[in-house]
Amino acid sequence: MAGLLNLMPRYLPRYGMAPHWARALRPMVIVFTLIAFLVTWLFNADVDAQGGAHATGVLVLITSAAVAVTIAARKAGERGWTIGFGIISAVFIYTTTATRPSTATRSRRSAPTTTSSRSPSSTRPSPNPASRSAARCSTTATGS
């Protein structure tokens, strides 16, 4: 919020927009807060469900930074640094492209229901799809 309030009056004139109301902080705090609540409400935003998307975004950002440093080292003629940063970039590229989608992005409404005999710590779905299907099979086999 503080970043938006500081950046907006500074950068709007650059794009030909210099409204006088952009310098009024209290109304802008209200506007940004209302927009945040509206987006949260319209998209049924859930912190747990968005954790995987956030982690993926951070991973892509780190990957692009590693590739940029590798390119800069290559242009500077630093062979050793280029190889080192290239290896790091390769690891980040592999990690970014090889990870499976997280089950945390599923909606809570579609999460499997649990029985009351389970402890509260075991009500979260397992991140491993194989163990989830095995748990479903054992639940149906026992008849609960």
C-alpha positions, 0 to 999 in steps of 0.5 A: 500500500505504501509503495502504491501511494508513493509511486502513483503521484510520481509516475502518473504524470509520465503517462500524461495523467496528472490528476490533483486527487492523486496527491490526496493520501487518505482517499487513495488509501480508501480506494486501494483498500476497496479495490483489494477487498473487491478483488478478494471477494470477486475471485474468492481469493484464499491465501492457502489456495494462492500459495502455489501461484505465489511460489511459482511467481517468485521462482520465475522471477529468480530464474529470470534474474539468474539468466540475466546475470548469466547473460551479463557475465557472458557479455563481460567476457567472464568465462568462469562466472558465466559457467557458474551462473549458467549452472545456477540458471539451469538448476532454476530453469529445471526447477521452474519447468519440472515441478508438478502443479500444487494441490494447494491451488484446488478450491477448498470446496473440492477438497475431499471430505474427512470423517470425524474419526481422523485427527485434525492434523490429518484432515489436510490433503496430502501433496502426493497424488498417489497417497491421496488415492491410496487414502481414498481407497482405504477409506472406501475399503473400510466402508467409512 
